[in-house]
Amino acid sequence: MNKQNAPIAIFLIVIGVIFLLANSNLISISVSEYWNIIWPTLIILVGVYCLFAFRGEAAKFGRWGSFKVYSEGDQKIVHWEPKNPVIKNVVGFVAFIFAMGVAILVLLGIVGPILLAVFGVVIIVVLIAIGAPLLGVLIPAAILAAPIALIVWLIGLLF
């Protein structure tokens, strides 16, 4: 984390959370209906990016400071860098557009039921293929994922 960007990042995250709560009618602030849920989310994402963006020293620690691979007692940093910078930008842009598109469709309640059905089928297939020992992993994962699914469902009900 760049210490110069930390106050800006935290400020953006706080402002984004305040306006997201206002748009969710949890607190009352006069905000236009046009911006709704999308722009506070973008502000939060920009703040998180500023908070965790790597700078000059990041080559020691990996992109986000935690991607180290331990091999034969030595620490190695896995770093993939395409030789053509245009490819890097195009792949990053396509991944960003895809992720934002899926996030917006989930927030609008369009993709949520489809994803829920797909995850249900995947869980059934995995249980049949691997068997009961996997339940020790799936049950805690389901318990941890339940609040997230509830939040996505509740946000979908807002629209």
C-alpha positions as CSV (number, residue, x, y, z in Angstrom):
1,M,0.0,0.0,0.0
2,N,1.3,3.4,-0.9
3,K,1.0,5.5,2.3
4,Q,0.4,8.7,0.3
5,N,-2.8,7.2,-1.2
6,A,-4.1,5.7,2.0
7,P,-6.1,8.8,3.2
8,I,-7.6,9.3,-0.3
9,A,-8.5,5.7,-0.6
10,I,-10.1,5.5,2.9
11,F,-12.0,8.8,2.1
12,L,-13.3,7.4,-1.2
13,I,-14.4,4.1,0.5
14,V,-16.2,6.0,3.3
15,I,-18.0,8.3,0.9
16,G,-19.0,5.4,-1.3
17,V,-20.3,3.4,1.7
18,I,-22.3,6.5,2.9
19,F,-23.9,7.0,-0.5
20,L,-24.6,3.3,-1.0
21,L,-26.4,3.2,2.4
22,A,-28.3,6.3,1.4
23,N,-29.4,4.7,-1.9
24,S,-30.4,1.6,0.0
25,N,-32.6,3.7,2.2
26,L,-30.7,2.8,5.3
27,I,-29.8,6.4,6.0
28,S,-31.4,9.5,4.5
29,I,-29.4,11.8,2.3
30,S,-30.8,13.7,-0.7
31,V,-29.4,11.8,-3.7
32,S,-30.7,11.7,-7.3
33,E,-32.3,8.4,-8.4
34,Y,-30.2,8.4,-11.5
35,W,-27.0,7.3,-9.8
36,N,-28.8,4.7,-7.7
37,I,-26.4,1.8,-6.7
38,I,-23.8,1.9,-9.5
39,W,-21.8,5.0,-8.8
40,P,-21.3,4.5,-5.1
41,T,-20.0,1.0,-5.9
42,L,-17.6,2.5,-8.4
43,I,-16.3,5.0,-5.8
44,I,-15.8,2.1,-3.4
45,L,-13.9,0.1,-6.0
46,V,-11.7,3.1,-6.9
47,G,-10.9,3.5,-3.2
48,V,-10.1,-0.1,-2.7
49,Y,-7.8,0.0,-5.8
50,C,-6.0,3.1,-4.4
51,L,-5.6,1.4,-1.1
52,F,-4.2,-1.8,-2.5
53,A,-2.5,-0.6,-5.7
54,F,1.1,-1.5,-5.9
55,R,3.9,1.0,-6.5
56,G,7.7,0.8,-6.8
57,E,8.4,-1.6,-4.0
58,A,5.7,-4.1,-4.9
59,A,8.1,-6.2,-7.0
60,K,9.4,-7.6,-3.7
61,F,6.0,-8.7,-2.5
62,G,4.0,-9.5,-5.6
63,R,1.2,-7.5,-7.1
64,W,-1.0,-7.3,-4.0
65,G,1.7,-8.1,-1.4
66,S,0.6,-11.7,-0.8
67,F,1.2,-13.7,-3.9
68,K,4.3,-15.6,-3.0
69,V,5.1,-19.1,-4.0
70,Y,7.2,-21.3,-1.7
71,S,9.4,-23.7,-3.5
72,E,12.3,-25.7,-2.1
73,G,12.6,-23.4,0.9
74,D,13.0,-20.3,-1.2
75,Q,10.4,-17.6,-1.8
76,K,9.6,-17.0,-5.5
77,I,7.3,-14.4,-6.8
78,V,5.1,-15.6,-9.7
79,H,4.7,-12.7,-12.1
80,W,3.2,-13.0,-15.5
81,E,3.9,-10.1,-17.8
82,P,3.0,-10.3,-21.5
83,K,5.7,-9.1,-23.9
84,N,3.2,-6.9,-25.8
85,P,1.7,-4.2,-23.5
86,V,-1.3,-3.8,-25.8
87,I,-2.3,-7.4,-25.0
88,K,-2.1,-6.7,-21.3
89,N,-4.3,-3.6,-21.6
90,V,-6.9,-5.4,-23.9
91,V,-7.1,-8.5,-21.6
92,G,-7.4,-6.2,-18.5
93,F,-10.1,-4.1,-20.2
94,V,-12.1,-7.2,-21.3
95,A,-11.8,-8.8,-17.9
96,F,-13.0,-5.5,-16.2
97,I,-15.9,-5.1,-18.6
98,F,-17.0,-8.7,-18.0
99,A,-16.7,-8.5,-14.3
100,M,-18.6,-5.2,-14.1
101,G,-21.3,-6.6,-16.5
102,V,-21.8,-9.6,-14.3
103,A,-21.9,-7.5,-11.2
104,I,-24.4,-5.1,-12.6
105,L,-26.6,-8.0,-13.9
106,V,-26.4,-9.6,-10.4
107,L,-27.4,-6.3,-8.8
108,L,-30.3,-5.9,-11.1
109,G,-31.5,-9.4,-10.3
110,I,-31.1,-10.8,-13.8
111,V,-28.3,-13.2,-13.3
112,G,-28.8,-14.1,-9.6
113,P,-31.4,-16.9,-10.1
114,I,-29.3,-18.3,-13.0
115,L,-26.1,-18.4,-10.9
116,L,-28.0,-20.0,-8.0
117,A,-29.3,-22.7,-10.3
118,V,-25.9,-23.3,-11.8
119,F,-24.2,-23.5,-8.4
120,G,-26.9,-25.9,-7.2
121,V,-26.2,-28.2,-10.1
122,V,-22.5,-28.0,-9.7
123,I,-22.8,-28.9,-6.0
124,I,-24.9,-31.9,-6.8
125,V,-22.5,-33.1,-9.5
126,V,-19.5,-32.6,-7.2
127,L,-21.2,-34.5,-4.3
128,I,-22.0,-37.4,-6.7
129,A,-18.5,-37.4,-8.1
130,I,-16.5,-37.0,-5.0
131,G,-18.8,-38.3,-2.3
132,A,-19.5,-37.5,1.4
133,P,-16.0,-36.5,2.5
134,L,-16.5,-33.3,0.6
135,L,-19.3,-32.4,2.9
136,G,-16.8,-31.3,5.6
137,V,-15.7,-28.6,3.2
138,L,-19.1,-27.7,1.6
139,I,-21.1,-27.3,4.7
140,P,-18.8,-24.6,6.2
141,A,-18.5,-23.0,2.7
142,A,-22.3,-22.9,2.5
143,I,-22.6,-21.4,5.9
144,L,-20.1,-18.7,5.0
145,A,-21.7,-18.0,1.6
146,A,-25.3,-17.8,3.0
147,P,-25.0,-14.1,4.1
148,I,-23.5,-13.1,0.8
149,A,-26.4,-14.8,-1.1
150,L,-28.9,-13.1,1.2
151,I,-27.4,-9.7,0.6
152,V,-27.4,-10.3,-3.2
153,W,-31.0,-11.4,-3.0
154,L,-32.0,-8.4,-0.9
155,I,-30.2,-6.0,-3.3
156,G,-32.1,-7.7,-6.2
157,L,-35.4,-7.0,-4.4
158,L,-34.6,-3.3,-4.4
159,F,-35.0,-3.2,-8.1
